[in-house]
Amino acid sequence: MRNIAKEVGELILSQRKARNLSQEALAAKSKIDRSYMGRIERGEVNVTLKALWDIAASMGISVKLLIPD
């Protein structure tokens, strides 16, 4: 069975690293608690659509890049 939360987290992590952003910096720009951001990236939580939108906007990318195929 697919773990969508983990796949989304991995996409967020790879996009964040591609932009040389620390987890703390992305969390601050997205107005998300840093520990929650860590849990998102590790796939431990199902990220809300609002948080996903805020994360994408903070990196200047389309939310489509954070949704697995």
Distance bins in CASP14 RR format, pairs under 12 A and 6 or more apart:
PFRMAT RR
TARGET T0000
AUTHOR 0000-0000-0000
RMODE 2
METHOD distances of the structure
MODEL  1
1 7 0 0 0 0 0 1 0 0 0 0 0
2 8 0 0 0 0 0 1 0 0 0 0 0
2 68 0 0 0 0 1 0 0 0 0 0 0
2 69 0 0 0 0 0 1 0 0 0 0 0
3 9 0 0 0 0 1 0 0 0 0 0 0
3 10 0 0 0 0 1 0 0 0 0 0 0
3 42 0 0 0 0 0 1 0 0 0 0 0
3 43 1 0 0 1 0 0 0 0 0 0 0
3 44 0 0 0 0 0 1 0 0 0 0 0
3 45 0 0 0 0 0 1 0 0 0 0 0
3 46 0 0 0 0 0 1 0 0 0 0 0
3 68 0 0 0 0 1 0 0 0 0 0 0
4 10 0 0 0 0 0 1 0 0 0 0 0
4 11 0 0 0 0 0 1 0 0 0 0 0
4 43 0 0 0 0 1 0 0 0 0 0 0
4 45 0 0 0 0 0 1 0 0 0 0 0
4 46 1 0 0 1 0 0 0 0 0 0 0
4 47 0 0 0 0 1 0 0 0 0 0 0
4 52 0 0 0 0 0 1 0 0 0 0 0
4 66 0 0 0 0 0 1 0 0 0 0 0
4 67 0 0 0 0 1 0 0 0 0 0 0
4 68 1 0 0 1 0 0 0 0 0 0 0
4 69 0 0 0 0 0 1 0 0 0 0 0
5 11 0 0 0 0 0 1 0 0 0 0 0
5 12 0 0 0 0 0 1 0 0 0 0 0
5 38 0 0 0 0 0 1 0 0 0 0 0
5 39 0 0 0 0 1 0 0 0 0 0 0
5 40 0 0 0 0 1 0 0 0 0 0 0
5 41 0 0 0 0 0 1 0 0 0 0 0
5 42 0 0 0 0 1 0 0 0 0 0 0
5 43 1 0 1 0 0 0 0 0 0 0 0
5 44 1 0 0 1 0 0 0 0 0 0 0
5 45 1 0 0 1 0 0 0 0 0 0 0
5 46 1 0 1 0 0 0 0 0 0 0 0
5 47 1 0 0 1 0 0 0 0 0 0 0
5 48 0 0 0 0 0 1 0 0 0 0 0
5 52 0 0 0 0 0 1 0 0 0 0 0
5 66 0 0 0 0 0 1 0 0 0 0 0
5 67 0 0 0 0 0 1 0 0 0 0 0
5 68 0 0 0 0 0 1 0 0 0 0 0
6 12 0 0 0 0 0 1 0 0 0 0 0
6 13 0 0 0 0 0 1 0 0 0 0 0
6 39 0 0 0 0 0 1 0 0 0 0 0
6 40 0 0 0 0 0 1 0 0 0 0 0
6 41 0 0 0 0 1 0 0 0 0 0 0
6 42 1 0 0 1 0 0 0 0 0 0 0
6 43 1 0 1 0 0 0 0 0 0 0 0
6 44 0 0 0 0 1 0 0 0 0 0 0
6 45 0 0 0 0 0 1 0 0 0 0 0
6 46 0 0 0 0 0 1 0 0 0 0 0
6 47 0 0 0 0 0 1 0 0 0 0 0
6 68 0 0 0 0 1 0 0 0 0 0 0
7 13 0 0 0 0 0 1 0 0 0 0 0
7 14 0 0 0 0 0 1 0 0 0 0 0
7 40 0 0 0 0 0 1 0 0 0 0 0
7 41 0 0 0 0 0 1 0 0 0 0 0
7 42 0 0 0 0 0 1 0 0 0 0 0
7 43 0 0 0 0 1 0 0 0 0 0 0
7 46 0 0 0 0 0 1 0 0 0 0 0
7 47 0 0 0 0 0 1 0 0 0 0 0
7 66 0 0 0 0 1 0 0 0 0 0 0
7 67 0 0 0 0 1 0 0 0 0 0 0
7 68 1 0 1 0 0 0 0 0 0 0 0
7 69 0 0 0 0 1 0 0 0 0 0 0
8 14 0 0 0 0 0 1 0 0 0 0 0
8 15 0 0 0 0 0 1 0 0 0 0 0
8 39 0 0 0 0 0 1 0 0 0 0 0
8 40 1 0 0 1 0 0 0 0 0 0 0
8 41 0 0 0 0 1 0 0 0 0 0 0
8 42 0 0 0 0 0 1 0 0 0 0 0
8 43 1 0 0 1 0 0 0 0 0 0 0
8 44 0 0 0 0 0 1 0 0 0 0 0
8 45 0 0 0 0 1 0 0 0 0 0 0
8 46 0 0 0 0 1 0 0 0 0 0 0
8 47 1 0 0 1 0 0 0 0 0 0 0
8 48 0 0 0 0 0 1 0 0 0 0 0
8 49 0 0 0 0 0 1 0 0 0 0 0
8 51 0 0 0 0 0 1 0 0 0 0 0
8 52 1 0 0 1 0 0 0 0 0 0 0
8 55 0 0 0 0 1 0 0 0 0 0 0
8 56 0 0 0 0 0 1 0 0 0 0 0
8 63 0 0 0 0 0 1 0 0 0 0 0
8 64 0 0 0 0 0 1 0 0 0 0 0
8 65 0 0 0 0 0 1 0 0 0 0 0
8 66 1 0 0 1 0 0 0 0 0 0 0
8 67 1 0 0 1 0 0 0 0 0 0 0
8 68 1 0 0 1 0 0 0 0 0 0 0
8 69 0 0 0 0 0 1 0 0 0 0 0
9 15 0 0 0 0 1 0 0 0 0 0 0
9 16 0 0 0 0 1 0 0 0 0 0 0
9 17 0 0 0 0 0 1 0 0 0 0 0
9 23 0 0 0 0 0 1 0 0 0 0 0
9 26 0 0 0 0 0 1 0 0 0 0 0
9 37 0 0 0 0 1 0 0 0 0 0 0
9 38 0 0 0 0 1 0 0 0 0 0 0
9 39 0 0 0 0 1 0 0 0 0 0 0
9 40 1 0 1 0 0 0 0 0 0 0 0
9 41 1 0 1 0 0 0 0 0 0 0 0
9 42 1 0 0 1 0 0 0 0 0 0 0
9 43 1 0 1 0 0 0 0 0 0 0 0
9 44 0 0 0 0 1 0 0 0 0 0 0
9 45 0 0 0 0 1 0 0 0 0 0 0
9 46 0 0 0 0 0 1 0 0 0 0 0
9 47 1 0 0 1 0 0 0 0 0 0 0
9 51 0 0 0 0 0 1 0 0 0 0 0
9 52 0 0 0 0 1 0 0 0 0 0 0
9 55 0 0 0 0 1 0 0 0 0 0 0
9 66 1 0 0 1 0 0 0 0 0 0 0
9 67 0 0 0 0 0 1 0 0 0 0 0
9 68 0 0 0 0 1 0 0 0 0 0 0
10 16 0 0 0 0 0 1 0 0 0 0 0
10 17 0 0 0 0 0 1 0 0 0 0 0
10 40 0 0 0 0 0 1 0 0 0 0 0
10 41 1 0 0 1 0 0 0 0 0 0 0
10 42 0 0 0 0 1 0 0 0 0 0 0
10 43 0 0 0 0 1 0 0 0 0 0 0
10 66 0 0 0 0 1 0 0 0 0 0 0
10 67 0 0 0 0 0 1 0 0 0 0 0
10 68 0 0 0 0 1 0 0 0 0 0 0
11 17 0 0 0 0 0 1 0 0 0 0 0
11 18 0 0 0 0 0 1 0 0 0 0 0
11 40 0 0 0 0 0 1 0 0 0 0 0
11 41 0 0 0 0 1 0 0 0 0 0 0
11 43 0 0 0 0 0 1 0 0 0 0 0
11 47 0 0 0 0 0 1 0 0 0 0 0
11 52 0 0 0 0 1 0 0 0 0 0 0
11 55 0 0 0 0 0 1 0 0 0 0 0
11 56 0 0 0 0 0 1 0 0 0 0 0
11 59 0 0 0 0 0 1 0 0 0 0 0
11 61 0 0 0 0 0 1 0 0 0 0 0
11 62 0 0 0 0 0 1 0 0 0 0 0
11 63 0 0 0 0 0 1 0 0 0 0 0
11 64 0 0 0 0 0 1 0 0 0 0 0
11 65 1 0 0 1 0 0 0 0 0 0 0
11 66 1 0 1 0 0 0 0 0 0 0 0
11 67 1 0 0 1 0 0 0 0 0 0 0
11 68 1 0 0 1 0 0 0 0 0 0 0
11 69 0 0 0 0 0 1 0 0 0 0 0
12 18 0 0 0 0 0 1 0 0 0 0 0
12 19 0 0 0 0 0 1 0 0 0 0 0
12 21 0 0 0 0 0 1 0 0 0 0 0
12 23 0 0 0 0 1 0 0 0 0 0 0
12 26 0 0 0 0 1 0 0 0 0 0 0
12 27 0 0 0 0 0 1 0 0 0 0 0
12 30 0 0 0 0 1 0 0 0 0 0 0
12 32 0 0 0 0 0 1 0 0 0 0 0
12 36 0 0 0 0 0 1 0 0 0 0 0
12 37 0 0 0 0 1 0 0 0 0 0 0
12 38 0 0 0 0 1 0 0 0 0 0 0
12 39 0 0 0 0 0 1 0 0 0 0 0
12 40 1 0 0 1 0 0 0 0 0 0 0
12 41 1 0 1 0 0 0 0 0 0 0 0
12 42 0 0 0 0 0 1 0 0 0 0 0
12 43 0 0 0 0 1 0 0 0 0 0 0
12 45 0 0 0 0 0 1 0 0 0 0 0
12 47 0 0 0 0 1 0 0 0 0 0 0
12 51 0 0 0 0 1 0 0 0 0 0 0
12 52 0 0 0 0 1 0 0 0 0 0 0
12 54 0 0 0 0 0 1 0 0 0 0 0
12 55 1 0 0 1 0 0 0 0 0 0 0
12 56 0 0 0 0 1 0 0 0 0 0 0
12 58 0 0 0 0 0 1 0 0 0 0 0
12 59 0 0 0 0 1 0 0 0 0 0 0
12 61 0 0 0 0 0 1 0 0 0 0 0
12 63 0 0 0 0 0 1 0 0 0 0 0
12 65 0 0 0 0 1 0 0 0 0 0 0
12 66 1 0 1 0 0 0 0 0 0 0 0
12 67 0 0 0 0 0 1 0 0 0 0 0
12 68 0 0 0 0 0 1 0 0 0 0 0
13 19 0 0 0 0 0 1 0 0 0 0 0
13 21 0 0 0 0 0 1 0 0 0 0 0
13 22 0 0 0 0 0 1 0 0 0 0 0
13 23 0 0 0 0 1 0 0 0 0 0 0
13 26 0 0 0 0 1 0 0 0 0 0 0
13 37 0 0 0 0 1 0 0 0 0 0 0
13 38 0 0 0 0 1 0 0 0 0 0 0
13 40 0 0 0 0 1 0 0 0 0 0 0
13 41 1 0 1 0 0 0 0 0 0 0 0
13 42 0 0 0 0 1 0 0 0 0 0 0
13 43 0 0 0 0 1 0 0 0 0 0 0
13 55 0 0 0 0 0 1 0 0 0 0 0
13 59 0 0 0 0 0 1 0 0 0 0 0
13 66 0 0 0 0 0 1 0 0 0 0 0
14 21 0 0 0 0 0 1 0 0 0 0 0
14 41 0 0 0 0 1 0 0 0 0 0 0
14 59 0 0 0 0 0 1 0 0 0 0 0
14 61 0 0 0 0 0 1 0 0 0 0 0
14 65 0 0 0 0 1 0 0 0 0 0 0
14 66 0 0 0 0 1 0 0 0 0 0 0
14 68 0 0 0 0 0 1 0 0 0 0 0
15 21 0 0 0 0 1 0 0 0 0 0 0
15 26 0 0 0 0 1 0 0 0 0 0 0
15 41 0 0 0 0 0 1 0 0 0 0 0
15 52 0 0 0 0 0 1 0 0 0 0 0
15 55 0 0 0 0 1 0 0 0 0 0 0
15 56 0 0 0 0 1 0 0 0 0 0 0
15 58 0 0 0 0 0 1 0 0 0 0 0
15 59 1 0 1 0 0 0 0 0 0 0 0
15 60 0 0 0 0 1 0 0 0 0 0 0
15 61 1 0 0 1 0 0 0 0 0 0 0
15 62 0 0 0 0 0 1 0 0 0 0 0
15 63 0 0 0 0 0 1 0 0 0 0 0
15 64 0 0 0 0 0 1 0 0 0 0 0
15 65 1 0 0 1 0 0 0 0 0 0 0
15 66 1 0 0 1 0 0 0 0 0 0 0
15 67 0 0 0 0 0 1 0 0 0 0 0
16 22 0 0 0 0 1 0 0 0 0 0 0
16 23 1 0 0 1 0 0 0 0 0 0 0
16 24 0 0 0 0 0 1 0 0 0 0 0
16 25 0 0 0 0 1 0 0 0 0 0 0
16 26 1 0 1 0 0 0 0 0 0 0 0
16 27 0 0 0 0 1 0 0 0 0 0 0
16 29 0 0 0 0 0 1 0 0 0 0 0
16 30 0 0 0 0 0 1 0 0 0 0 0
16 37 0 0 0 0 1 0 0 0 0 0 0
16 38 0 0 0 0 0 1 0 0 0 0 0
16 40 0 0 0 0 0 1 0 0 0 0 0
16 41 1 0 0 1 0 0 0 0 0 0 0
16 55 0 0 0 0 1 0 0 0 0 0 0
16 56 0 0 0 0 0 1 0 0 0 0 0
16 58 0 0 0 0 1 0 0 0 0 0 0
16 59 1 0 0 1 0 0 0 0 0 0 0
16 60 0 0 0 0 0 1 0 0 0 0 0
16 61 0 0 0 0 0 1 0 0 0 0 0
16 65 0 0 0 0 0 1 0 0 0 0 0
16 66 0 0 0 0 0 1 0 0 0 0 0
17 23 0 0 0 0 1 0 0 0 0 0 0
17 25 0 0 0 0 0 1 0 0 0 0 0
17 26 0 0 0 0 0 1 0 0 0 0 0
17 41 0 0 0 0 0 1 0 0 0 0 0
17 59 0 0 0 0 0 1 0 0 0 0 0
18 26 0 0 0 0 0 1 0 0 0 0 0
18 59 0 0 0 0 1 0 0 0 0 0 0
18 60 0 0 0 0 0 1 0 0 0 0 0
18 61 0 0 0 0 1 0 0 0 0 0 0
18 65 0 0 0 0 0 1 0 0 0 0 0
19 25 0 0 0 0 1 0 0 0 0 0 0
19 26 0 0 0 0 1 0 0 0 0 0 0
19 29 0 0 0 0 0 1 0 0 0 0 0
19 55 0 0 0 0 0 1 0 0 0 0 0
19 56 0 0 0 0 0 1 0 0 0 0 0
19 58 0 0 0 0 1 0 0 0 0 0 0
19 59 1 0 1 0 0 0 0 0 0 0 0
19 60 0 0 0 0 1 0 0 0 0 0 0
19 61 0 0 0 0 1 0 0 0 0 0 0
19 65 0 0 0 0 0 1 0 0 0 0 0
20 26 0 0 0 0 0 1 0 0 0 0 0
20 59 0 0 0 0 0 1 0 0 0 0 0
21 27 0 0 0 0 1 0 0 0 0 0 0
21 28 0 0 0 0 1 0 0 0 0 0 0
21 29 1 0 0 1 0 0 0 0 0 0 0
21 30 0 0 0 0 0 1 0 0 0 0 0
21 37 0 0 0 0 0 1 0 0 0 0 0
21 41 0 0 0 0 0 1 0 0 0 0 0
21 55 0 0 0 0 0 1 0 0 0 0 0
21 58 0 0 0 0 1 0 0 0 0 0 0
21 59 1 0 0 1 0 0 0 0 0 0 0
21 60 0 0 0 0 0 1 0 0 0 0 0
21 61 0 0 0 0 0 1 0 0 0 0 0
22 28 0 0 0 0 1 0 0 0 0 0 0
22 29 0 0 0 0 0 1 0 0 0 0 0
22 34 0 0 0 0 1 0 0 0 0 0 0
22 37 0 0 0 0 0 1 0 0 0 0 0
22 38 0 0 0 0 0 1 0 0 0 0 0
22 41 0 0 0 0 0 1 0 0 0 0 0
23 29 0 0 0 0 0 1 0 0 0 0 0
23 30 0 0 0 0 0 1 0 0 0 0 0
23 32 0 0 0 0 0 1 0 0 0 0 0
23 33 0 0 0 0 0 1 0 0 0 0 0
23 34 1 0 0 1 0 0 0 0 0 0 0
23 35 0 0 0 0 1 0 0 0 0 0 0
23 36 0 0 0 0 0 1 0 0 0 0 0
23 37 1 0 1 0 0 0 0 0 0 0 0
23 38 1 0 0 1 0 0 0 0 0 0 0
23 39 0 0 0 0 0 1 0 0 0 0 0
23 40 0 0 0 0 1 0 0 0 0 0 0
23 41 1 0 0 1 0 0 0 0 0 0 0
23 42 0 0 0 0 0 1 0 0 0 0 0
23 55 0 0 0 0 0 1 0 0 0 0 0
23 58 0 0 0 0 0 1 0 0 0 0 0
24 30 0 0 0 0 0 1 0 0 0 0 0
24 32 0 0 0 0 0 1 0 0 0 0 0
24 33 0 0 0 0 0 1 0 0 0 0 0
24 34 1 0 1 0 0 0 0 0 0 0 0
24 35 0 0 0 0 0 1 0 0 0 0 0
24 36 0 0 0 0 0 1 0 0 0 0 0
24 37 0 0 0 0 1 0 0 0 0 0 0
24 38 0 0 0 0 1 0 0 0 0 0 0
25 32 0 0 0 0 0 1 0 0 0 0 0
25 34 0 0 0 0 1 0 0 0 0 0 0
25 37 0 0 0 0 1 0 0 0 0 0 0
25 55 0 0 0 0 0 1 0 0 0 0 0
25 58 0 0 0 0 1 0 0 0 0 0 0
25 59 0 0 0 0 0 1 0 0 0 0 0
26 32 0 0 0 0 1 0 0 0 0 0 0
26 33 0 0 0 0 0 1 0 0 0 0 0
26 34 0 0 0 0 1 0 0 0 0 0 0
26 36 0 0 0 0 0 1 0 0 0 0 0
26 37 1 0 0 1 0 0 0 0 0 0 0
26 38 0 0 0 0 1 0 0 0 0 0 0
26 40 0 0 0 0 0 1 0 0 0 0 0
26 41 0 0 0 0 1 0 0 0 0 0 0
26 51 0 0 0 0 0 1 0 0 0 0 0
26 54 0 0 0 0 1 0 0 0 0 0 0
26 55 1 0 0 1 0 0 0 0 0 0 0
26 56 0 0 0 0 0 1 0 0 0 0 0
26 57 0 0 0 0 0 1 0 0 0 0 0
26 58 1 0 0 1 0 0 0 0 0 0 0
26 59 1 0 0 1 0 0 0 0 0 0 0
26 60 0 0 0 0 0 1 0 0 0 0 0
26 61 0 0 0 0 0 1 0 0 0 0 0
26 66 0 0 0 0 0 1 0 0 0 0 0
27 33 1 0 0 1 0 0 0 0 0 0 0
27 34 1 0 1 0 0 0 0 0 0 0 0
27 35 0 0 0 0 1 0 0 0 0 0 0
27 36 1 0 0 1 0 0 0 0 0 0 0
27 37 1 0 1 0 0 0 0 0 0 0 0
27 38 1 0 0 1 0 0 0 0 0 0 0
27 39 0 0 0 0 0 1 0 0 0 0 0
27 40 0 0 0 0 1 0 0 0 0 0 0
27 41 0 0 0 0 1 0 0 0 0 0 0
27 51 0 0 0 0 0 1 0 0 0 0 0
27 54 0 0 0 0 0 1 0 0 0 0 0
27 55 0 0 0 0 1 0 0 0 0 0 0
27 58 0 0 0 0 1 0 0 0 0 0 0
27 59 0 0 0 0 0 1 0 0 0 0 0
28 34 1 0 0 1 0 0 0 0 0 0 0
28 37 0 0 0 0 1 0 0 0 0 0 0
28 54 0 0 0 0 0 1 0 0 0 0 0
28 55 0 0 0 0 0 1 0 0 0 0 0
28 58 0 0 0 0 1 0 0 0 0 0 0
29 37 0 0 0 0 0 1 0 0 0 0 0
29 54 0 0 0 0 1 0 0 0 0 0 0
29 55 0 0 0 0 1 0 0 0 0 0 0
29 56 0 0 0 0 0 1 0 0 0 0 0
29 57 0 0 0 0 1 0 0 0 0 0 0
29 58 1 1 0 0 0 0 0 0 0 0 0
29 59 1 0 0 1 0 0 0 0 0 0 0
29 60 0 0 0 0 1 0 0 0 0 0 0
30 36 0 0 0 0 1 0 0 0 0 0 0
30 37 1 0 0 1 0 0 0 0 0 0 0
30 38 0 0 0 0 0 1 0 0 0 0 0
30 40 0 0 0 0 1 0 0 0 0 0 0
30 41 0 0 0 0 0 1 0 0 0 0 0
30 47 0 0 0 0 0 1 0 0 0 0 0
30 48 0 0 0 0 0 1 0 0 0 0 0
30 50 0 0 0 0 0 1 0 0 0 0 0
30 51 1 0 0 1 0 0 0 0 0 0 0
30 52 0 0 0 0 1 0 0 0 0 0 0
30 53 0 0 0 0 1 0 0 0 0 0 0
30 54 1 0 1 0 0 0 0 0 0 0 0
30 55 1 0 1 0 0 0 0 0 0 0 0
30 56 0 0 0 0 1 0 0 0 0 0 0
30 57 1 0 0 1 0 0 0 0 0 0 0
30 58 1 0 1 0 0 0 0 0 0 0 0
30 59 0 0 0 0 1 0 0 0 0 0 0
30 60 0 0 0 0 0 1 0 0 0 0 0
30 66 0 0 0 0 0 1 0 0 0 0 0
31 37 0 0 0 0 0 1 0 0 0 0 0
31 50 0 0 0 0 0 1 0 0 0 0 0
31 51 0 0 0 0 1 0 0 0 0 0 0
31 53 0 0 0 0 0 1 0 0 0 0 0
31 54 1 0 0 1 0 0 0 0 0 0 0
31 55 0 0 0 0 1 0 0 0 0 0 0
31 57 0 0 0 0 0 1 0 0 0 0 0
31 58 0 0 0 0 1 0 0 0 0 0 0
32 38 0 0 0 0 1 0 0 0 0 0 0
32 39 0 0 0 0 0 1 0 0 0 0 0
32 40 1 0 0 1 0 0 0 0 0 0 0
32 41 0 0 0 0 0 1 0 0 0 0 0
32 45 0 0 0 0 0 1 0 0 0 0 0
32 47 0 0 0 0 1 0 0 0 0 0 0
32 48 0 0 0 0 1 0 0 0 0 0 0
32 50 0 0 0 0 1 0 0 0 0 0 0
32 51 1 0 1 0 0 0 0 0 0 0 0
32 52 0 0 0 0 0 1 0 0 0 0 0
32 53 0 0 0 0 0 1 0 0 0 0 0
32 54 1 0 0 1 0 0 0 0 0 0 0
32 55 1 0 0 1 0 0 0 0 0 0 0
32 57 0 0 0 0 0 1 0 0 0 0 0
32 58 0 0 0 0 1 0 0 0 0 0 0
33 39 0 0 0 0 1 0 0 0 0 0 0
33 40 0 0 0 0 0 1 0 0 0 0 0
33 45 0 0 0 0 0 1 0 0 0 0 0
33 51 0 0 0 0 0 1 0 0 0 0 0
34 40 0 0 0 0 0 1 0 0 0 0 0
34 41 0 0 0 0 0 1 0 0 0 0 0
35 41 0 0 0 0 0 1 0 0 0 0 0
35 42 0 0 0 0 0 1 0 0 0 0 0
35 44 0 0 0 0 0 1 0 0 0 0 0
35 45 0 0 0 0 0 1 0 0 0 0 0
36 42 0 0 0 0 0 1 0 0 0 0 0
36 43 0 0 0 0 0 1 0 0 0 0 0
36 44 0 0 0 0 1 0 0 0 0 0 0
36 45 1 0 0 1 0 0 0 0 0 0 0
36 46 0 0 0 0 0 1 0 0 0 0 0
36 47 0 0 0 0 1 0 0 0 0 0 0
36 48 0 0 0 0 0 1 0 0 0 0 0
36 51 1 0 0 1 0 0 0 0 0 0 0
36 54 0 0 0 0 0 1 0 0 0 0 0
36 55 0 0 0 0 0 1 0 0 0 0 0
37 43 0 0 0 0 0 1 0 0 0 0 0
37 44 0 0 0 0 0 1 0 0 0 0 0
37 45 0 0 0 0 0 1 0 0 0 0 0
37 47 0 0 0 0 1 0 0 0 0 0 0
37 51 0 0 0 0 1 0 0 0 0 0 0
37 52 0 0 0 0 0 1 0 0 0 0 0
37 54 0 0 0 0 0 1 0 0 0 0 0
37 55 0 0 0 0 1 0 0 0 0 0 0
37 58 0 0 0 0 0 1 0 0 0 0 0
38 44 1 0 0 1 0 0 0 0 0 0 0
38 45 0 0 0 0 1 0 0 0 0 0 0
38 47 0 0 0 0 0 1 0 0 0 0 0
38 51 0 0 0 0 0 1 0 0 0 0 0
38 55 0 0 0 0 0 1 0 0 0 0 0
39 45 1 0 1 0 0 0 0 0 0 0 0
39 46 0 0 0 0 0 1 0 0 0 0 0
39 47 0 0 0 0 1 0 0 0 0 0 0
39 51 0 0 0 0 0 1 0 0 0 0 0
40 46 0 0 0 0 1 0 0 0 0 0 0
40 47 1 0 1 0 0 0 0 0 0 0 0
40 48 0 0 0 0 1 0 0 0 0 0 0
40 51 1 0 0 1 0 0 0 0 0 0 0
40 52 0 0 0 0 1 0 0 0 0 0 0
40 54 0 0 0 0 0 1 0 0 0 0 0
40 55 1 0 0 1 0 0 0 0 0 0 0
40 66 0 0 0 0 0 1 0 0 0 0 0
41 47 0 0 0 0 1 0 0 0 0 0 0
41 51 0 0 0 0 0 1 0 0 0 0 0
41 55 0 0 0 0 1 0 0 0 0 0 0
41 66 0 0 0 0 0 1 0 0 0 0 0
43 68 0 0 0 0 0 1 0 0 0 0 0
45 51 0 0 0 0 1 0 0 0 0 0 0
45 52 0 0 0 0 0 1 0 0 0 0 0
46 52 0 0 0 0 0 1 0 0 0 0 0
47 53 0 0 0 0 1 0 0 0 0 0 0
47 54 0 0 0 0 1 0 0 0 0 0 0
47 55 1 0 0 1 0 0 0 0 0 0 0
47 56 0 0 0 0 0 1 0 0 0 0 0
47 63 0 0 0 0 0 1 0 0 0 0 0
47 66 0 0 0 0 1 0 0 0 0 0 0
47 67 0 0 0 0 0 1 0 0 0 0 0
48 54 0 0 0 0 1 0 0 0 0 0 0
48 55 0 0 0 0 0 1 0 0 0 0 0
49 55 0 0 0 0 0 1 0 0 0 0 0
49 56 0 0 0 0 0 1 0 0 0 0 0
49 63 0 0 0 0 1 0 0 0 0 0 0
49 66 0 0 0 0 0 1 0 0 0 0 0
49 67 0 0 0 0 0 1 0 0 0 0 0
50 56 0 0 0 0 0 1 0 0 0 0 0
50 57 0 0 0 0 0 1 0 0 0 0 0
50 63 0 0 0 0 0 1 0 0 0 0 0
51 57 0 0 0 0 0 1 0 0 0 0 0
51 58 0 0 0 0 0 1 0 0 0 0 0
51 63 0 0 0 0 0 1 0 0 0 0 0
51 66 0 0 0 0 0 1 0 0 0 0 0
52 58 0 0 0 0 0 1 0 0 0 0 0
52 59 0 0 0 0 0 1 0 0 0 0 0
52 61 0 0 0 0 0 1 0 0 0 0 0
52 62 0 0 0 0 0 1 0 0 0 0 0
52 63 1 0 1 0 0 0 0 0 0 0 0
52 64 0 0 0 0 0 1 0 0 0 0 0
52 65 0 0 0 0 0 1 0 0 0 0 0
52 66 1 0 1 0 0 0 0 0 0 0 0
52 67 1 0 0 1 0 0 0 0 0 0 0
52 68 0 0 0 0 0 1 0 0 0 0 0
53 59 0 0 0 0 0 1 0 0 0 0 0
53 60 0 0 0 0 0 1 0 0 0 0 0
53 61 0 0 0 0 0 1 0 0 0 0 0
53 62 0 0 0 0 0 1 0 0 0 0 0
53 63 1 0 1 0 0 0 0 0 0 0 0
53 64 0 0 0 0 0 1 0 0 0 0 0
53 66 0 0 0 0 1 0 0 0 0 0 0
53 67 0 0 0 0 0 1 0 0 0 0 0
54 60 0 0 0 0 0 1 0 0 0 0 0
54 61 0 0 0 0 0 1 0 0 0 0 0
54 63 0 0 0 0 1 0 0 0 0 0 0
54 66 0 0 0 0 0 1 0 0 0 0 0
55 61 0 0 0 0 1 0 0 0 0 0 0
55 62 0 0 0 0 0 1 0 0 0 0 0
55 63 0 0 0 0 1 0 0 0 0 0 0
55 65 0 0 0 0 0 1 0 0 0 0 0
55 66 1 0 0 1 0 0 0 0 0 0 0
55 67 0 0 0 0 0 1 0 0 0 0 0
56 62 1 0 0 1 0 0 0 0 0 0 0
56 63 1 0 1 0 0 0 0 0 0 0 0
56 64 0 0 0 0 1 0 0 0 0 0 0
56 65 1 0 0 1 0 0 0 0 0 0 0
56 66 1 0 1 0 0 0 0 0 0 0 0
56 67 0 0 0 0 1 0 0 0 0 0 0
57 63 0 0 0 0 1 0 0 0 0 0 0
57 65 0 0 0 0 0 1 0 0 0 0 0
57 66 0 0 0 0 0 1 0 0 0 0 0
58 66 0 0 0 0 0 1 0 0 0 0 0
59 65 0 0 0 0 1 0 0 0 0 0 0
59 66 0 0 0 0 1 0 0 0 0 0 0
60 66 0 0 0 0 0 1 0 0 0 0 0
61 67 0 0 0 0 0 1 0 0 0 0 0
END
